Amino acid sequence: MTVIVIFFSLRSKNEAVLEAKEEARREIEEQARKFIVEWLENDGKTTLTDKIDTLLASETGKAVAEIKAAAGGVLDGLNKEREVAHQQNERQHDLIKRLSAEMAGRQAPTQDERKAVEESAKNLEAKPAKDYQSEDWMLLGLNAYWEKKPALAVEYFSKAAAFTDAPLIQAQALYNRGVTLGDMGRHDEAIASYDEVVKRYGSAPEAALREQVAMALNGRGFNLLLKAKMVWSDGDESTARLLLSLAMTDVLEALTRRPEDPIFLGNQGYILFLQDQRDEAHAVLAKAIALGGEEVRKAELADAEVHPLPQDEDFKALINSL
């Protein structure tokens, strides 16, 4: 009994709902019919399609005007940001170039340059490392180098070289890595880094790349010179003299590209001195100091202190006499 009562009760409710829905549908159809008839009587000359097109055209025009107004402001802002970014990149490239040149000449950066690099390095702290560009790694490497953190500088210069397809930035990064490795006494690694620059860009016609290749050739020659001194101080004179010959080949090749470079001439003069060609060494070193002044004199005296040989005392006396 209970089941039968429930069944009929549900059936009765369902029928009532269906009837209500049908009545509502009829009412909606009637209202729609009246609306369409009324619209056609009042605006019979305009088709429904034309009416819709007119309405859409009006609304579209408003929307387009609003979009143009908004877009104009956005584009102006983007253009300004692009110009600011371009100026910052130009300043960054100039700073990297100047500091790299100072590394090559063993010159300390100016106070303003150090401040600029320190600020750039600090600003990068807010940027995820995964978003760093090659120039960012270069600036971090330069900052680490001048902060006397050579191992970190080598790491950053290596990343700068790896994260770019731009030949000049890559050549600068490899060269700076070579300088740093040489300062650490890791002469074979320094030679390999310079060698990459020469192999990749030795035949490049661009003036800036030719400069980098010249510096890399000189850097490779200088590290061959230091390696020669190191093995000579260990008693292997024959290997030392062979290395000095290779060093001279590199330095002379560098001088064909920059014949008046005082640093290159200083290295040539030092090699000549160690090869027992003291008269020729005297003439070349005198020219180097005349061109480069006290900075070259200091650099030559400092070089004599690396892996010192007995003949370095005579070399220092010669330098001080010029």
Secondary structure, DSSP 8 states (H G I E B T S, - for coil): -HHHHHHHHHHHHHHHHHHHHHHHHHHHHHHHHHHHHHHHHHSTTS-HHHHHHHHHHHHHHHHHHHHHHHHHHHHHHHHHHHHHHHHHHHHHHHHHHHHHHHHHTT----HHHHHHHHHHHHHGGGS-GGG--HHHHHHHHHHHHHTT-HHHHHHHHHHHHHT---HHHHHHHHHHHHHHHHHTT-HHHHHHHHHHHHHHHTT--SHHHHHHHHHHHHHHHHHHHHHHHHHHHTT-HHHHHHHHHHHHHHHHHHHHH-TT-HHHHHHHHHHHHHTT-HHHHHHHHHHHHHHHTHHHHHHHHHHHTSS--TTHHHHHHHHHH-
